[in-house]
């Protein structure tokens, strides 16, 4: 059994099923990200693990101990909140020491742990200040420190960077990752709706939708082999292109949309292999090449540029392919303009094919 | 046009052609505009309307009876005398006692102080429990409490007399303190509940993770954060209880009458000469406590009301 284990967890708010028979095993020292759009139940799940919400059914184990009925303070967890949730009337030092004082830790031990956390997080000069005198980034550091001093095995982060501006968010993201590497054997569970945070931080990502986990895998697998259409559309920015069509099986499996045929000879079908019928073909904008690079790809087509969105490093191009929208990225230096006709190409082996009915990956 | 109007960074602005040189900068304000005259005129009239009675009271209380009989109630006193004030405080007669308002003042203090402390202490804990620890039946309990705030006092007057009698505290200060505490509960609980509900929930969660319990969170987190709402509650209760007449006259006996009841007995005495100056002085003395409370804490009062009403 891992560091945190959730068994058949159900949570109902009255008639509403918020979490549905959810199972999750997290290894010791793992960084797990719960990712999903708002209302998917990811923060609720975190609150259940923390013991801040009473569950309807199921069990929660932390470090092999059944903590289903334990109080939050007895679960060996530290938690960091989106709004920082620092105690406004206490100094930074008071905030860090509050939990330890409640646990009746001896004074010299408190001082030692506060000093260590302050050093790790570079907040030593701020110890005597009140939270109101700190900037957003400093506040979040203190909030992390409050979890750190408790010397716990499991850290829970509830969208900790969502209130920060883009630059600080990127800085603190790296710092959280560094912290995780520094604290060996510390398990971290991190809730976010930001896929960049999820991809950069996670050892594994659990993508949630309406109270159930859709896919639990490492970031590369989630990105390259999304288990269903929802996950494929959720991960990746700009999001994946979907083309509707038919899967036909001759000598090789072929995707046909209108007059266009794309050979799926090198596509790795999952499980039962290909079966003919209506499918959705997904290809990521980053995997589409143009012009010279396109000619090296197994499949090519010509499209008209409809809209361009220059973003500096690269330019996002919107075009149309067989009636479906097709987005792709070109180098920012490459000259493209509205109305151009460009040759695009991609490798169908990097695509994802989903059953049109069940939306599951084929 | 844009090329002349926009001042590019570093480049000095070119002089504008004549036709573009219109109004610029802050709009000029006239002191004696029609709007200002109406505004300040209305305010002044309303202020005089409210302050005039107070002026008459102060002026009359400083006059001797012969001067009052002349009948110029707006005229300032020719000879200032503090005699009426002294008499009102220490020797005016109410019924059998002739020791002035001082007896009632100390009675009122002994009623107000414990009632205020007790009612606020209980109501703040009620509000905290209702806002943060959503126990089973919390909403029902809260609804009952709110309904209690809308029941007219008159309905409950007599039943409470019976209850106090059975408890053996009818006619005592203890009984009155209990009544004030109970009747302050609905509105104060509502006040505190709404204030605590506006405190971010994550703060409460963080404290729970940090191992603070029901009382720990109340005393160490919630209390230090809620000074404004406590000031509001204190003002509401001090003025409410100090000014109370109905409960005072119903639930106490002449020995322990609060100041308001005693004031009524002085002013409405049907025998002897009406001593207007003493009556005025007595009334001002009685109203002094709520007045001082308002003046001392007006700013905090407004801040607390606003903090309770607006989230965040």
HADDOCK unambig.tbl for C-alpha pairs under 7 A between the chains (distance, minus, plus):
assign (segid A and resid 52 and name CA) (segid B and resid 205 and name CA) 6.79 0.50 0.50
assign (segid A and resid 72 and name CA) (segid B and resid 208 and name CA) 6.47 0.50 0.50
assign (segid A and resid 72 and name CA) (segid B and resid 209 and name CA) 5.06 0.50 0.50
assign (segid A and resid 73 and name CA) (segid B and resid 208 and name CA) 6.70 0.50 0.50
assign (segid A and resid 73 and name CA) (segid B and resid 209 and name CA) 4.87 0.50 0.50
assign (segid A and resid 73 and name CA) (segid B and resid 210 and name CA) 5.98 0.50 0.50
assign (segid A and resid 73 and name CA) (segid B and resid 211 and name CA) 4.68 0.50 0.50
assign (segid A and resid 78 and name CA) (segid B and resid 209 and name CA) 6.93 0.50 0.50
assign (segid A and resid 81 and name CA) (segid B and resid 202 and name CA) 6.77 0.50 0.50
assign (segid A and resid 85 and name CA) (segid B and resid 202 and name CA) 5.61 0.50 0.50
assign (segid A and resid 85 and name CA) (segid B and resid 203 and name CA) 4.50 0.50 0.50
assign (segid A and resid 85 and name CA) (segid B and resid 206 and name CA) 6.52 0.50 0.50
assign (segid A and resid 86 and name CA) (segid B and resid 203 and name CA) 6.70 0.50 0.50
assign (segid A and resid 87 and name CA) (segid B and resid 203 and name CA) 6.95 0.50 0.50
assign (segid A and resid 87 and name CA) (segid B and resid 221 and name CA) 6.72 0.50 0.50
assign (segid A and resid 89 and name CA) (segid B and resid 224 and name CA) 6.65 0.50 0.50
assign (segid A and resid 89 and name CA) (segid B and resid 225 and name CA) 6.81 0.50 0.50
assign (segid A and resid 98 and name CA) (segid B and resid 210 and name CA) 6.85 0.50 0.50
assign (segid A and resid 99 and name CA) (segid B and resid 210 and name CA) 4.13 0.50 0.50
assign (segid A and resid 99 and name CA) (segid B and resid 211 and name CA) 5.92 0.50 0.50
assign (segid A and resid 102 and name CA) (segid B and resid 211 and name CA) 5.86 0.50 0.50
assign (segid A and resid 102 and name CA) (segid B and resid 212 and name CA) 6.18 0.50 0.50
assign (segid A and resid 103 and name CA) (segid B and resid 211 and name CA) 6.81 0.50 0.50
